[in-house]
Amino acid sequence: MAHKKMVPGTGGEHYIPYKERLGEKSTVYFTEDLSAEGVKKIFERISANIQGKIGVKLHTGEQHGPNIIPAQWVKELIEDKLPDAHIVETNTYYEGDRYTTELHRETLKVNGWTFCPVDILDEEGTTKFPVKDGKWFTEMSVGKNLADYDSLLVLTHFKGHTMGGFGGSNKNIGIGCADGRIGKGMIHTVKGSDNLWSIAEEELMERITESTKSVVDHFGKNIVFINVLRNMSVSCDCEGTAAAPVVTPNIGIVASTDILAADQASVDLVYALKDADHKDLVERIETRHGLRQLSYMKELHMGNDRYHLIDIDQDDKEILPADAVANVKPFQK
């Protein structure tokens, strides 16, 4: 498939080192504390504009998925910090444990998402959010109920992805808020094709990102992003128990009000690991052209790829990704 001409150096297989980036800086918070307490502490740093009816966008996973964010962590976060929040999800485009609302509800029970209301956003239909300045879309079809929310916490398990290269906040929203039949089809499938997954690499990353932009623009200042860098298989949580074994060491949690900064910092932390520790995940990211998610977010003015990385475990000391992973232990089963 032919792709539209891109800015030189923005290809999704090309990692751009920090020193080569230009522009303003955002703030990204970091903690090594991979626990419910760690999630709560870092959320407090970005929570100022989370108000009204609040959705928590998770990837709740296929049945018995081994790598999803622990339900207990989310339970404690919601009970302590967001007592009236709803978890929000959509049905899937592929035929699996979450393909229909009925199957999805059963899977939510199996995986322990029973401690607060879960809103399957496309259960009652779809709505359209405008896409500003997109080259693939002018609007995106999302779960109808998403429009009922005032604020959105995007709580993401950062990991690899079979088609996206990596799944961070961008993928969590871009795919995860698009409804299961229309929106996800717009992103993944060439019109009239029998192959559901006929769009890939650069174009797929751009379509995902334009879908994300529709949601980010809708919520404005009332949307924040947390990425949990734990149990990072090269596979997405949509693969459930069939996910590839985890070989990348755990790193920590990042959070920001800037989606690009959050995903860029997460990618930088992975690249800052020793070669032996990040080899598999970096290969998955680059072979799928996943880095185009980052460069296209920047082109669409969705945030900054330069940032102050603030370690909340060290009295808000500003650190580099290399400092954050300096003491990370190689993955061990």
C-alpha positions as CSV (number, residue, x, y, z in Angstrom):
1,M,0.0,0.0,0.0
2,A,1.3,3.4,-0.9
3,H,1.9,5.9,1.9
4,K,1.7,9.6,1.7
5,K,5.0,11.4,1.8
6,M,6.4,11.9,5.3
7,V,8.8,14.3,6.9
8,P,12.4,12.9,6.6
9,G,13.5,11.1,9.7
10,T,10.0,10.4,11.0
11,G,9.7,6.8,9.8
12,G,8.3,4.4,12.4
13,E,11.4,2.2,12.3
14,H,13.7,5.1,13.2
15,Y,14.3,6.0,16.9
16,I,15.1,9.7,17.3
17,P,17.6,10.3,20.2
18,Y,16.7,12.9,22.7
19,K,19.4,15.3,21.7
20,E,18.0,15.4,18.1
21,R,14.6,16.6,19.2
22,L,13.4,20.1,19.1
23,G,10.7,22.1,20.8
24,E,9.2,22.8,24.2
25,K,9.4,20.5,27.2
26,S,6.5,18.9,29.2
27,T,6.6,17.4,32.7
28,V,6.6,13.6,33.1
29,Y,6.6,12.1,36.6
30,F,8.3,8.8,37.3
31,T,8.2,6.2,40.1
32,E,9.8,2.8,40.5
33,D,7.0,1.8,42.9
34,L,5.1,-0.8,40.9
35,S,2.2,-1.1,43.3
36,A,-1.2,0.3,44.1
37,E,0.5,2.9,46.2
38,G,2.8,3.9,43.3
39,V,-0.2,4.4,41.0
40,K,-2.0,6.5,43.6
41,K,1.0,8.6,44.4
42,I,1.7,9.4,40.7
43,F,-1.9,10.0,39.9
44,E,-2.0,12.8,42.6
45,R,0.6,14.7,40.5
46,I,-1.6,15.0,37.5
47,S,-5.1,14.9,38.9
48,A,-5.9,18.6,39.2
49,N,-8.3,18.8,36.3
50,I,-9.9,15.4,36.7
51,Q,-13.5,16.2,37.8
52,G,-17.2,15.7,37.1
53,K,-18.1,12.3,35.7
54,I,-14.8,10.4,35.4
55,G,-13.9,7.5,33.1
56,V,-10.8,5.3,33.7
57,K,-9.8,3.9,30.3
58,L,-8.1,0.5,30.8
59,H,-7.2,-2.5,28.7
60,T,-9.1,-5.0,30.8
61,G,-7.7,-8.0,28.8
62,E,-8.8,-11.3,27.5
63,Q,-9.7,-14.0,30.0
64,H,-6.9,-14.9,32.4
65,G,-4.4,-12.6,30.7
66,P,-1.2,-12.8,32.7
67,N,0.2,-9.3,32.1
68,I,-2.7,-6.8,32.6
69,I,-2.5,-4.2,35.3
70,P,-3.6,-5.9,38.5
71,A,-7.2,-5.3,39.2
72,Q,-6.4,-4.8,42.9
73,W,-4.2,-1.8,42.1
74,V,-7.1,-0.2,40.1
75,K,-9.5,-1.1,42.9
76,E,-7.5,0.8,45.5
77,L,-6.9,3.8,43.2
78,I,-10.7,4.1,42.5
79,E,-11.8,3.6,46.1
80,D,-9.2,6.0,47.5
81,K,-9.0,8.7,44.8
82,L,-11.9,8.3,42.4
83,P,-14.8,6.8,44.3
84,D,-17.5,7.6,41.6
85,A,-15.4,6.7,38.6
86,H,-16.4,4.2,35.9
87,I,-14.0,1.9,34.1
88,V,-14.6,2.4,30.4
89,E,-14.0,0.0,27.5
90,T,-15.2,-1.0,24.1
91,N,-15.9,-4.3,22.3
92,T,-13.2,-5.7,20.1
93,Y,-12.9,-5.9,16.3
94,Y,-11.6,-9.5,16.4
95,E,-13.7,-12.5,17.6
96,G,-12.5,-13.2,21.1
97,D,-13.5,-12.9,24.7
98,R,-14.7,-9.3,24.3
99,Y,-16.2,-9.4,20.8
100,T,-19.8,-8.9,22.0
101,T,-21.1,-7.1,25.1
102,E,-22.3,-10.4,26.6
103,L,-18.9,-12.0,26.2
104,H,-17.2,-8.9,27.3
105,R,-19.3,-8.8,30.6
106,E,-18.3,-12.4,31.3
107,T,-14.6,-11.6,30.7
108,L,-14.7,-8.6,33.0
109,K,-16.0,-10.9,35.8
110,V,-13.3,-13.5,35.1
111,N,-10.5,-10.9,35.2
112,G,-11.8,-9.3,38.4
113,W,-13.2,-6.0,37.1
114,T,-16.2,-6.2,39.5
115,F,-15.4,-3.6,42.1
116,C,-16.9,-0.6,40.3
117,P,-19.2,0.1,37.3
118,V,-17.8,-0.8,33.9
119,D,-19.2,1.1,31.0
120,I,-18.8,-0.7,27.7
121,L,-19.0,2.5,25.7
122,D,-20.4,1.0,22.4
123,E,-23.0,-1.2,24.1
124,E,-25.7,1.3,23.1
125,G,-24.2,2.4,19.8
126,T,-21.7,4.9,18.5
127,T,-21.2,8.6,18.1
128,K,-18.7,10.7,16.0
129,F,-15.9,12.9,17.3
130,P,-14.3,15.3,14.9
131,V,-10.7,14.7,13.8
132,K,-8.9,18.1,13.3
133,D,-6.2,18.4,10.7
134,G,-6.1,14.6,10.0
135,K,-5.0,13.3,6.6
136,W,-7.0,10.0,6.9
137,F,-10.1,11.1,8.8
138,T,-12.3,14.0,9.4
139,E,-14.2,12.2,12.2
140,M,-13.9,9.0,14.2
141,S,-16.6,6.6,15.3
142,V,-16.3,6.0,19.1
143,G,-18.5,4.3,21.7
144,K,-21.5,6.5,22.2
145,N,-21.2,6.7,26.0
146,L,-17.8,8.3,25.9
147,A,-19.6,11.6,25.3
148,D,-21.2,11.3,28.7
149,Y,-17.9,11.8,30.6
150,D,-16.3,15.0,31.8
151,S,-12.8,13.7,32.4
152,L,-10.7,10.7,31.4
153,L,-7.8,9.0,33.2
154,V,-6.0,6.9,30.6
155,L,-4.4,4.1,32.7
156,T,-2.3,2.0,30.3
157,H,-0.3,-1.2,30.6
158,F,2.7,-0.3,28.4
159,K,3.9,-3.3,26.4
160,G,4.6,-4.5,22.9
161,H,2.0,-5.0,20.2
162,T,1.7,-7.3,17.3
163,M,0.7,-4.6,14.8
164,G,1.3,-1.4,16.6
165,G,4.9,-2.2,17.8
166,F,4.1,-0.9,21.2
167,G,0.9,-0.1,23.1
168,G,1.0,3.0,25.2
169,S,-1.5,5.7,25.9
170,N,-2.0,6.5,22.2
171,K,-3.0,2.9,21.4
172,N,-5.1,2.6,24.5
173,I,-7.3,5.5,23.4
174,G,-6.9,5.3,19.6
175,I,-8.0,1.7,19.4
176,G,-9.7,1.4,22.8
177,C,-12.2,4.2,22.4
178,A,-13.1,3.5,18.8
179,D,-16.2,1.3,18.7
180,G,-15.8,-2.4,18.0
181,R,-17.4,-2.5,14.5
182,I,-17.2,0.9,12.8
183,G,-14.4,2.9,14.4
184,K,-11.9,0.0,14.6
185,G,-12.8,-1.0,11.1
186,M,-12.0,2.6,9.9
187,I,-8.5,2.2,11.5
188,H,-7.6,-1.3,10.5
189,T,-9.3,-2.2,7.2
190,V,-9.1,-1.0,3.6
191,K,-12.6,-0.3,2.5
192,G,-13.9,-3.3,0.6
193,S,-11.1,-5.6,1.7
194,D,-11.7,-9.1,3.1
195,N,-8.6,-8.8,5.2
196,L,-9.6,-7.1,8.5
197,W,-6.0,-6.2,9.1
198,S,-5.1,-4.8,5.7
199,I,-3.7,-1.5,7.0
200,A,-0.3,-1.7,8.7
201,E,3.0,0.1,9.5
202,E,3.1,3.9,8.9
203,E,-0.5,4.3,7.9
204,L,-1.8,2.2,10.7
205,M,0.1,4.3,13.3
206,E,-1.2,7.5,11.7
207,R,-4.8,6.3,11.8
208,I,-4.5,5.2,15.4
209,T,-3.1,8.6,16.3
210,E,-5.8,10.5,14.5
211,S,-8.4,8.5,16.4
212,T,-6.6,9.3,19.6
213,K,-6.6,13.0,18.7
214,S,-10.4,13.0,18.4
215,V,-10.6,11.9,22.0
216,V,-7.8,14.1,23.4
217,D,-9.3,17.2,21.7
218,H,-12.8,16.3,23.1
219,F,-11.6,16.2,26.7
220,G,-9.1,19.1,26.4
221,K,-7.5,19.7,29.8
222,N,-9.6,17.1,31.5
223,I,-7.6,14.1,30.3
224,V,-4.4,12.6,31.9
225,F,-2.1,9.7,31.2
226,I,-0.4,7.0,33.3
227,N,1.7,4.2,31.7
228,V,2.7,1.2,33.8
229,L,5.9,-0.4,32.5
230,R,5.5,-3.8,34.0
231,N,5.2,-7.4,32.5
232,M,6.1,-6.0,29.1
233,S,5.6,-8.8,26.7
234,V,6.1,-8.1,23.0
235,S,2.4,-9.1,22.8
236,C,-0.6,-7.0,23.6
237,D,-3.0,-8.0,26.4
238,C,-5.5,-8.8,23.6
239,E,-3.6,-12.0,23.1
240,G,-4.4,-13.2,26.6
241,T,-2.7,-16.4,27.7
242,A,-1.2,-16.8,24.2
243,A,1.0,-13.7,24.8
244,A,4.7,-14.2,24.2
245,P,6.8,-14.7,27.4
246,V,8.0,-11.6,29.2
247,V,11.7,-11.1,28.8
248,T,12.0,-7.3,29.4
249,P,12.6,-6.2,33.0
250,N,10.1,-4.1,34.8
251,I,10.9,-0.4,35.0
252,G,8.2,1.7,36.8
253,I,5.3,4.1,36.2
254,V,5.2,7.3,34.2
255,A,2.5,10.0,34.2
256,S,1.8,13.2,32.4
257,T,-0.9,15.6,31.2
258,D,0.9,15.4,27.8
259,I,0.1,12.1,25.9
260,L,3.2,12.4,23.6
261,A,5.5,13.1,26.5
262,A,4.1,10.1,28.4
263,D,4.5,7.7,25.5
264,Q,7.9,9.1,24.4
265,A,9.3,8.9,28.0
266,S,8.1,5.3,28.2
267,V,9.8,4.4,24.9
268,D,12.9,6.2,26.0
269,L,13.0,4.2,29.2
270,V,12.9,1.0,27.2
271,Y,15.6,2.1,24.9
272,A,17.8,3.2,27.9
273,L,17.9,-0.4,29.1
274,K,20.9,-2.6,28.3
275,D,20.8,-4.0,24.8
276,A,20.3,-7.5,26.1
277,D,17.3,-6.4,28.2
278,H,15.4,-4.4,25.5
279,K,16.4,-6.3,22.4
280,D,13.1,-8.1,21.9
281,L,10.8,-5.2,22.6
282,V,12.8,-2.7,20.6
283,E,12.8,-5.2,17.6
284,R,9.0,-5.5,17.9
285,I,8.6,-1.7,18.0
286,E,10.9,-1.0,15.0
287,T,9.8,-3.9,12.8
288,R,6.2,-2.7,13.1
289,H,7.1,1.0,12.5
290,G,5.6,1.7,15.9
291,L,7.7,4.9,16.5
292,R,5.6,6.6,13.9
293,Q,3.0,7.0,16.6
294,L,5.3,9.4,18.3
295,S,6.5,11.5,15.3
296,Y,2.9,11.8,14.1
297,M,1.6,12.9,17.5
298,K,4.2,15.7,17.3
299,E,3.2,16.6,13.7
300,L,-0.4,16.9,14.9
301,H,0.7,19.2,17.8
302,M,-0.6,16.7,20.4
303,G,2.3,17.3,22.8
304,N,6.0,17.4,23.2
305,D,8.7,14.7,22.8
306,R,11.0,16.6,25.1
307,Y,10.3,16.6,28.8
308,H,11.5,17.0,32.4
309,L,11.5,13.5,33.9
310,I,10.7,14.1,37.6
311,D,11.4,11.2,40.0
312,I,8.8,11.4,42.8
313,D,10.8,8.8,44.8
314,Q,13.8,11.2,45.0
315,D,12.1,14.4,46.2
316,D,11.2,15.4,42.7
317,K,14.7,15.2,41.4
318,E,15.0,15.6,37.6
319,I,16.6,12.6,36.1
320,L,17.4,11.0,32.7
321,P,15.9,7.8,31.5
322,A,19.3,6.2,31.8
323,D,19.3,7.1,35.5
324,A,15.9,5.6,36.0
325,V,17.0,2.2,34.6
326,A,20.5,2.2,36.0
327,N,19.6,-0.3,38.7
328,V,17.0,-2.3,36.9
329,K,17.7,-6.0,37.2
330,P,17.6,-8.2,34.1
331,F,14.3,-10.1,33.8
332,Q,14.2,-13.3,35.7
333,K,11.4,-15.8,35.8
